[in-house]
């Protein structure tokens, strides 16, 4: 069957194709209700909170009266399979607000009561019922539990504060996933296993790239190896920006409240900002670099001949993220944003956006990433006139169309000051990550009264582009670590060559070779440990070093090195100059 009927939020029946993304979302939502019903059968004292479908599955937040762990999943899944086999009809009905509250109180579901009490009076409240189980829900749902099928899996348990507030009780969140076929489920679970192996937090520890400490939750510490990766990316960033006519600046980390009020961040973003008081005046630690970039533009008179003005900044920003949302380098409270702000005339919009698109494409292609593009339009919480927003959105559309890029329209997800183009790169195991973005802004130039002298001798208002390539340097390093499973390309690798002397007798020759490599700008280490060669090779492989050079008596006598590469294994003896030419070319060409 290629189509299936689902029950919508208003009780109407809709027929959709199984290829429609709405089908998988509905399947998973229905599976979350099967999970909740199984929980109530097995743990009658448990109180239910919310259970939505999410990008790769579903979850349900539950207040258990007794400890529950992943070891209980088999028992819960068995009960879920029984419910699915019972083929219970999933029925939609509504109640008045008072009736809904009464029903949930009778069922002793305080979290549901709280949710209902927050809904507007006078509205009918929707529920879905399957057998003895009834849940407050807006839908949509499949029409029976049997339609959920057998391709589901409970995956993990986490803590989650009720309504995301640390002031509320910590609930137990059970994550699961569901698919239309067992084959699709198995493929997904295989990808998840691969993702665990590639987890940048695990590899970050093993490869000594970065660390976290309870002295600063969410604030990463970069270790020497990690700093090499970070600085290599920054060096590349500076190289391509210099080539493309950008100037680099650095703006203060702390600026006063008045600036953030003028920019609109104080009204639209205050809950994510860290604040302090200096000389009895309110200040904020910058969550974004853009107001500083505006002040740089404003620091001297500008003419149309100065435009476009491309200002780049590797700015350290701080954003308040809730502790439950922190996740390695992917979600931190302090990071380096590879920002640029382009100030331009209206007729330069398309060319400047095309220039940024080319730069983003160059960067992602370098690392072997494919990507797709979203165009996000005006959100509800926005500032500026309808005319400005229409002009900005049309400017982005025109650039994408001129570049020949297909895009997904993401209604209402733009920044509060302007629409944006988001670039979602796809990694080695098929996951997508939103990194690069281009945001067109008519608002900040108006709010800060920016001007330039036009060819007509009159003052005009510039238009501003906000854009990032990596997004956050820290997050991009996390993505690269998982994409390459820690085996970075030679030009990025913290250690590019490891010298492995067969015994201490050849240590002097190993040091001599290492010195020559170091003088040539190649990152090299000598394994000086008194261990067997096989052990040293295995250790270097664990460290994911691109090249190992074994040196023994014949190598020393012939002035050669025995090359072992990460990709090819044992490659045999090679004259040192020949090897150096090879690796220098590989680094210069930035090969993956």
C-alpha positions in Angstrom: 0.0 0.0 0.0 1.5 3.3 -1.1 -1.0 5.6 0.7 -2.5 5.6 4.1 -5.2 7.6 6.0 -4.4 9.7 9.0 -6.5 11.6 11.5 -5.7 15.3 11.6 -5.8 17.8 14.5 -9.4 18.7 13.7 -10.7 15.1 13.4 -10.7 15.2 9.6 -9.3 12.2 7.6 -6.4 12.9 5.2 -4.9 10.4 2.8 -1.2 10.7 2.2 1.5 8.9 0.4 4.0 6.9 2.4 6.7 8.8 0.6 5.4 12.0 2.2 7.5 13.2 5.2 4.3 13.7 7.1 3.7 10.0 7.1 6.9 9.1 8.9 6.3 11.9 11.4 2.7 10.7 12.0 3.9 7.1 12.4 6.5 8.1 15.0 3.9 10.3 16.9 1.6 7.3 17.0 4.4 5.1 18.2 5.1 7.6 21.1 1.4 7.0 22.2 2.0 3.3 22.0 5.0 3.8 24.2 3.0 5.9 26.7 0.2 3.3 26.8 2.8 0.5 27.5 4.3 2.6 30.3 0.9 3.1 31.9 0.3 -0.6 31.8 3.6 -1.5 33.3 4.0 1.5 35.6 0.5 2.7 36.6 1.9 5.4 39.0 3.9 7.1 36.2 2.7 10.5 35.2 2.9 11.5 31.5 4.1 14.9 30.2 4.7 15.3 26.4 5.6 12.9 23.6 6.2 14.5 20.2 7.8 13.1 17.0 11.2 14.6 16.3 13.6 14.6 13.3 14.8 11.0 13.7 12.1 9.5 15.9 10.1 10.4 19.0 10.4 10.8 22.7 8.1 10.8 25.7 8.8 12.7 29.0 7.6 10.8 32.0 7.6 11.3 35.8 8.2 7.8 37.1 7.5 6.7 40.7 10.4 4.2 40.5 13.7 4.1 38.7 13.6 3.1 35.1 16.7 2.4 32.9 17.6 1.1 29.5 17.6 -2.4 30.9 13.8 -2.1 31.1 13.5 -1.4 27.3 13.0 -5.1 26.4 10.0 -5.3 28.7 8.5 -2.0 27.5 9.0 -3.0 23.8 7.3 -6.4 24.4 4.3 -4.5 25.8 4.3 -2.1 22.9 4.3 -5.1 20.5 1.2 -6.4 22.3 -0.6 -3.1 21.9 0.2 -3.0 18.2 -1.0 -6.6 17.8 -4.3 -5.7 19.5 -5.1 -3.4 16.6 -6.7 -0.7 18.8 -8.6 2.0 16.9 -7.0 5.4 17.4 -10.0 7.7 17.9 -10.2 11.5 17.9 -12.6 13.4 20.2 -12.9 16.8 21.9 -13.9 18.2 25.3 -14.5 21.6 26.7 -11.7 23.0 28.7 -13.4 22.2 32.0 -14.3 18.7 30.9 -10.7 18.1 29.7 -9.3 19.2 33.1 -11.8 17.0 34.9 -10.8 14.0 32.7 -7.1 14.4 33.3 -7.6 14.9 37.0 -9.6 11.7 37.2 -6.7 10.0 35.4 -4.2 11.7 37.8 -2.2 13.3 35.1 -1.0 16.6 36.6 1.2 17.6 33.7 -1.7 17.3 31.3 -3.8 19.4 33.6 -1.2 22.1 33.6 -1.0 22.1 29.8 -4.8 22.4 29.5 -4.9 25.2 32.0 -2.5 27.2 29.8 -4.8 26.9 26.7 -7.3 29.7 25.9 -10.7 29.5 27.5 -13.6 28.7 25.2 -11.6 26.4 22.9 -12.4 22.7 22.5 -9.5 20.5 23.6 -8.5 17.5 21.4 -7.7 14.0 22.6 -6.8 10.7 21.0 -8.0 7.4 22.5 -6.7 3.9 21.9 -8.3 1.1 24.0 -8.1 2.1 27.7 -5.5 4.8 27.0 -6.4 8.5 26.3 -3.9 11.3 25.7 -4.2 15.0 25.3 -2.9 15.6 21.8 -3.3 17.7 18.7 -2.4 14.9 16.3 -2.1 13.8 13.6 -2.3 10.1 14.1 -2.6 6.8 12.2 -6.0 5.2 12.5 -5.0 2.1 14.5 -2.1 0.8 16.6 -1.5 -2.0 14.1 -0.6 0.6 11.5 2.4 1.5 13.6 4.0 -1.8 12.6 7.0 -3.7 14.0 9.9 -1.5 12.9 10.5 0.5 16.1 13.2 0.7 18.7 13.7 2.4 22.0 17.1 3.9 22.0 18.1 5.9 25.1 17.1 7.6 28.3 17.9 11.2 29.3 16.9 13.7 31.9 14.7 16.6 30.8 13.3 19.4 32.9 9.5 19.9 32.7 8.9 22.6 30.2 12.7 23.1 29.7 13.0 25.1 33.0 15.7 24.2 35.5 13.3 25.4 38.2 11.0 22.5 37.4 11.2 18.8 38.1 13.6 16.6 36.2 11.6 14.1 34.2 12.7 10.9 32.4 12.9 11.2 28.6 12.7 8.0 26.7 13.9 8.3 23.1 12.9 5.9 20.3 12.5 5.7 16.6 10.2 4.0 14.1 10.2 3.4 10.4 7.9 1.9 7.8 10.1 -1.2 7.2 12.5 -3.3 9.2 15.1 -2.7 6.5 14.9 1.1 7.0 15.1 0.7 10.8 18.1 -1.6 10.5 19.9 0.8 8.1 19.2 3.7 10.6 20.4 1.7 13.6 23.6 0.8 11.7 24.1 4.5 11.0 23.6 5.3 14.7 26.2 2.6 15.6 28.6 4.2 13.2 27.8 7.7 14.7 28.8 6.3 18.1 32.2 5.3 16.8 32.6 8.7 15.3 31.3 10.7 18.3 33.6 13.7 18.5 33.4 13.8 22.3 35.0 10.3 22.4 37.5 11.0 19.7 38.3 14.5 21.2 39.5 12.7 24.3 41.3 9.9 22.5 43.1 12.3 20.1 43.7 14.9 22.8 41.9 17.7 20.8 39.8 19.3 23.5 38.3 18.9 27.0 35.6 20.2 29.2 35.8 20.9 33.0 33.1 21.4 35.6 34.7 24.8 36.4 33.1 26.0 33.1 30.3 23.8 31.8 29.8 24.4 28.1 33.1 26.3 27.8 35.6 24.2 25.7 39.3 23.9 26.5 41.4 23.3 23.4 44.4 21.2 23.9 47.7 21.4 21.8 46.4 19.0 19.1 43.1 20.7 18.9 44.7 24.1 18.6 46.7 22.9 15.6 43.4 21.9 13.9 41.7 25.1 14.9 44.6 27.3 13.8 44.9 25.4 10.5 41.3 26.1 9.7 41.7 29.8 10.7 44.8 30.1 8.5 42.8 28.7 5.6 40.0 31.1 6.4 42.3 34.1 6.4 43.9 33.0 3.1 40.6 32.9 1.2 39.3 36.1 2.7 42.4 38.0 1.9 42.2 36.7 -1.7 38.5 37.8 -1.9 39.1 41.3 -0.7 38.0 41.1 2.9 39.7 43.1 5.7 39.9 41.6 9.2 38.9 43.3 12.4 38.5 42.5 16.1 35.8 44.0 18.2 35.3 44.0 22.0 33.7 41.1 23.8 31.7 43.3 26.2 29.7 46.4 25.1 27.1 48.5 26.8 23.4 48.0 27.0 22.6 51.0 24.8 24.3 49.4 21.8 22.4 46.2 22.2 19.1 48.1 22.6 19.9 50.0 19.4 20.7 46.8 17.5 17.5 45.1 18.8 19.3 42.3 20.5 18.3 43.5 24.0 14.6 43.1 23.1 14.8 40.0 20.8 17.7 38.0 22.3 18.3 39.1 25.9 17.5 35.7 27.5 20.5 34.2 25.6 22.9 37.0 26.7 25.3 37.2 29.7 25.2 40.6 31.4 27.3 42.5 33.8 27.5 46.0 35.4 30.5 48.3 34.9 30.6 51.7 36.6 26.9 51.4 37.4 26.1 50.9 33.7 24.6 47.7 32.2 26.8 45.8 29.7 26.4 42.6 27.8 28.9 39.9 26.7 28.4 39.8 22.9 26.3 36.9 21.6 27.0 38.1 18.0 29.6 40.2 16.3 27.4 42.3 14.1 26.9 45.5 16.2 30.7 45.7 16.6 31.1 45.4 12.8 28.5 48.2 12.4 30.6 50.5 14.7 33.7 49.8 12.6 31.8 50.9 9.4 30.5 53.9 11.3 34.0 54.9 12.4 34.7 57.1 9.4 32.9 58.6 6.4 32.1 56.2 3.6 31.7 56.8 -0.1 30.1 54.6 -2.8 33.6 54.1 -4.0 34.4 52.3 -0.7 31.6 49.8 -1.3 31.3 46.9 -1.1 33.2 46.9 2.1 33.8 43.3 3.3 34.7 43.1 7.0 35.7 39.7 8.5 36.0 38.9 12.1 36.9 35.7 14.0 34.9 36.9 17.0 34.6 35.1 20.3 30.9 35.1 21.3 29.0 33.9 24.4 25.4 32.6 24.5 23.5 31.3 27.4 22.6 27.7 26.6 20.6 25.6 29.1 22.7 22.9 30.7 20.5 20.1 29.3 21.1 21.4 25.8 25.0 21.4 26.0 26.5 18.8 23.7 30.3 18.6 23.2 31.5 21.1 20.6 28.1 21.1 18.9 26.3 23.2 21.6 28.6 25.3 23.7 28.3 28.6 25.6 31.5 30.2 24.1 32.7 29.8 20.5 34.5 31.5 17.7 32.2 32.7 14.9 33.8 33.2 11.5 31.7 36.2 10.8 31.8 38.7 7.9 29.7 41.8 7.4 29.4 43.2 3.9 28.2 46.8 3.4 27.0 47.5 -0.1 24.7 49.5 -2.4 21.4 48.1 -3.5 22.7 47.2 -7.0 25.5 45.2 -5.5 23.2 42.8 -3.5 23.1 39.9 -6.1 26.8 39.9 -6.9 27.9 40.0 -3.3 25.5 37.1 -2.4 26.9 35.1 -5.4 30.4 35.8 -4.1 29.5 34.4 -0.7 27.8 31.4 -2.3 30.9 30.6 -4.3 33.1 30.9 -1.2 30.9 28.6 0.9 30.8 26.0 -2.0 34.6 26.1 -2.2 35.0 25.5 1.5 32.5 22.6 1.7 33.8 21.0 -1.5 37.3 21.1 -0.1 36.3 18.8 2.7 34.1 16.6 0.5 30.8 17.8 1.8 27.6 17.9 -0.3 25.0 20.3 0.8 21.4 21.5 0.4 20.1 25.0 0.8 17.1 26.6 2.7 15.7 30.0 2.2 14.1 31.2 5.5 11.6 34.0 5.4 10.2 36.6 7.9 9.5 35.3 11.4 6.7 36.5 13.7 9.3 38.1 16.1 10.8 40.5 13.5 11.5 44.2 13.1 11.3 46.4 10.0 8.7 47.2 7.3 6.9 44.9 4.9 8.6 46.7 2.0 12.1 46.1 3.4 11.4 42.4 4.1 10.0 41.9 0.6 13.0 43.5 -1.0 15.4 41.4 1.1 13.6 38.1 0.4 13.4 38.9 -3.3 17.2 39.8 -3.3 18.1 36.4 -1.8 15.8 34.5 -4.2 17.2 36.3 -7.2 20.8 35.4 -6.2 19.9 31.7 -5.7 18.1 31.6 -9.0 21.0 33.3 -10.8 23.4 30.8 -9.2 21.2 28.0 -10.4 20.8 26.6 -6.9 17.6 24.7 -5.9 16.4 25.6 -2.4 13.8 24.6 0.2 11.5 27.4 1.3 11.5 27.6 5.1 8.7 30.0 5.9 9.0 32.1 9.1 12.4 30.9 10.2 14.5 34.0 9.3 16.5 36.1 11.7 14.6 38.8 13.5 16.3 41.5 11.4 16.3 39.8 8.0 15.7 36.7 5.8 18.6 34.2 5.3 20.0 31.4 3.2 21.2 28.4 5.2 23.6 25.8 3.9 23.1 22.3 5.3 26.2 20.1 4.7 25.9 16.3 4.6 28.6 14.3 6.3 30.1 10.9 5.6 27.2 8.9 7.1 24.4 11.0 5.7 23.6 13.4 8.5 23.0 17.0 7.8 24.4 20.0 9.7 23.4 23.7 9.3 26.6 25.6 9.1 27.0 28.4 6.5 24.4 31.2 6.4 23.8 34.4 4.4 21.5 37.0 6.0 20.4 40.1 4.2 19.7 43.0 6.6 18.1 46.3 6.0 17.4 46.9 9.7 20.8 47.5 11.4 21.9 50.1 8.9 18.6 52.0 9.6 18.8 51.6 13.4 22.4 52.8 13.5 21.7 55.4 10.8 24.6 54.2 8.6 25.4 56.3 5.5 27.6 56.6 2.4 28.0 59.4 0.0 26.6 58.4 -3.4 27.8 59.4 -6.9 25.0 62.0 -6.9 26.5 63.8 -3.9 23.6 62.7 -1.6 23.7 60.5 1.5 22.3 57.0 1.1 21.7 54.0 3.4 23.9 50.9 2.8 22.6 47.4 2.9 24.3 44.8 5.1 25.0 41.1 4.7 25.8 38.9 7.7 27.5 35.6 6.7 29.5 32.7 8.1 31.3 29.9 6.4 32.2 27.4 9.1 29.5 28.9 11.4 31.2 28.2 14.7 34.8 27.1 14.4 34.3 24.8 17.4 31.2 23.2 16.0 32.8 22.8 12.6 35.7 21.0 14.2 33.2 18.6 15.9 31.6 18.0 12.5 34.9 17.4 10.8 36.0 15.0 13.6 32.9 12.9 13.0 33.0 13.2 9.2 36.5 11.9 9.0 36.2 9.7 12.1 39.2 11.5 13.6 41.4 10.7 10.5 41.8 14.3 9.4 43.3 15.0 6.0 47.1 15.4 6.1 46.9 19.2 5.9 44.7 19.4 8.9 46.1 16.5 11.0 47.8 17.7 14.3 50.7 15.2 13.7 51.3 14.6 10.0 54.3 12.3 10.3 55.3 9.9 13.2 58.9 8.7 13.2 59.2 5.1 14.5 62.7 4.0 15.2 63.1 0.2 15.3 65.2 0.5 18.5 67.0 3.1 20.5 70.0 2.5 18.3 68.4 4.4 15.5 67.0 7.2 17.6 69.6 9.7 16.4 68.8 9.1 12.8 65.0 9.4 13.6 65.7 12.8 15.3 67.8 13.9 12.2 64.9 13.0 9.9 62.4 14.7 12.1 64.5 17.9 12.1 64.5 18.0 8.3 60.7 17.5 8.2 60.2 20.2 10.8 62.3 22.7 8.9 60.2 22.0 5.8 57.1 22.9 7.8 55.8 19.4 8.3 54.3 18.5 11.7 56.3 15.6 13.0 56.9 13.6 16.2 59.3 10.9 17.2 58.1 7.9 19.2 60.9 7.7 21.8 59.4 4.9 23.9 61.3 1.7 24.3 58.6 -0.5 22.9 58.4 -3.0 20.1 57.9 -1.7 16.6 54.5 -3.5 16.2 53.2 -1.7 19.4 54.4 1.7 18.1 52.7 1.1 14.8 49.4 0.2 16.5 49.6 3.3 18.7 50.2 5.6 15.7 47.3 4.0 14.0 45.1 4.7 17.0 46.3 8.3 16.9 45.2 8.3 13.2 48.5 9.8 12.0 48.6 10.0 8.2 52.2 8.9 7.8 54.5 6.6 9.8 58.2 6.5 8.9 59.9 3.4 10.2 63.7 3.8 10.5 66.1 0.9 11.0 69.6 0.0 10.1 69.1 -0.3 6.4 67.3 3.1 6.3 70.0 4.7 8.3 72.7 3.3 6.0 70.9 4.1 2.8 69.5 7.5 4.1 66.0 6.4 3.4 62.7 6.0 5.4 60.3 3.1 5.2 56.8 4.6 4.6 53.6 3.4 6.1 50.5 5.5 5.2 47.1 5.5 6.8 45.5 4.8 3.4 47.9 2.4 1.7 49.7 0.6 4.6 53.3 -0.5 4.1 54.7 1.3 1.0 58.3 0.3 1.3 61.5 2.3 1.5 61.8 5.8 0.0 64.5 8.5 -0.2 63.7 11.2 2.3 63.7 14.1 -0.3 61.2 12.1 -2.4 58.9 11.6 0.6 59.2 15.3 1.6 58.2 16.4 -1.9 55.2 14.1 -1.9 53.8 15.2 1.5 54.5 18.9 0.9 52.5 18.6 -2.4 49.7 16.8 -0.6 49.5 19.5 2.1 49.7 22.4 -0.4 46.9 20.9 -2.5 44.8 20.3 0.7 43.9 16.8 -0.5 41.4 14.8 1.6 
